Amino acid sequence: MLILLENNAPRGLARALTGHTVTEARERGWAMLKNGDLLRVAEEAGFDVMVTSDKSIKHQQNLEGRKIALVVLTQGRWGLVRRMLAEIAAAVNATVPGSYTEVAIPFD
């Protein structure tokens, strides 16, 4: 599976999502793209999933008919995220085109 990490997703996820090809948006020169444009170019580039911590994307983007899936983390701090790697990997692995999955990252 080809996974795109949005700029606000922790970089450590790239190492944690084993068995997939993970690329950061900034590596592609997409750091300045807004959500709609980022989803479009990611889809055109063949990405299957985008991981982000932008919870408002659910209300900003319509995923109907999209080929790319979204996995949204409720927190983007690596110290919190790294405790939920198994749940994040399971969410990524369960995606289908056009799906939206939110992974709750506890504060404590």
PEPEWO-V323726 format. One record per residue. N is the residue number from 1. RES is the residue in one small letter. BURIAL is b if it has 9 or more other C-alpha atoms within 8 Angstrom, else e. Layout:
BEGIN
N:RES:BURIAL + N:RES:BURIAL
END
This chain:
BEGIN
1:m:e + 2:l:b + 3:i:b + 4:l:b + 5:l:b + 6:e:b + 7:n:b + 8:n:b + 9:a:b + 10:p:b + 11:r:e + 12:g:e + 13:l:b + 14:a:b + 15:r:e + 16:a:e + 17:l:b + 18:t:e + 19:g:e + 20:h:e + 21:t:e + 22:v:b + 23:t:b + 24:e:b + 25:a:b + 26:r:b + 27:e:e + 28:r:e + 29:g:e + 30:w:b + 31:a:b + 32:m:e + 33:l:e + 34:k:e + 35:n:e + 36:g:e + 37:d:e + 38:l:b + 39:l:b + 40:r:e + 41:v:e + 42:a:b + 43:e:b + 44:e:e + 45:a:e + 46:g:e + 47:f:b + 48:d:b + 49:v:b + 50:m:b + 51:v:b + 52:t:b + 53:s:b + 54:d:b + 55:k:b + 56:s:e + 57:i:e + 58:k:e + 59:h:e + 60:q:e + 61:q:e + 62:n:e + 63:l:b + 64:e:e + 65:g:e + 66:r:b + 67:k:e + 68:i:b + 69:a:b + 70:l:b + 71:v:b + 72:v:b + 73:l:b + 74:t:b + 75:q:b + 76:g:b + 77:r:e + 78:w:e + 79:g:e + 80:l:b + 81:v:b + 82:r:b + 83:r:e + 84:m:b + 85:l:b + 86:a:e + 87:e:e + 88:i:b + 89:a:b + 90:a:e + 91:a:b + 92:v:b + 93:n:e + 94:a:e + 95:t:b + 96:v:e + 97:p:b + 98:g:b + 99:s:b + 100:y:b + 101:t:b + 102:e:e + 103:v:b + 104:a:e + 105:i:b + 106:p:e + 107:f:e + 108:d:e
END
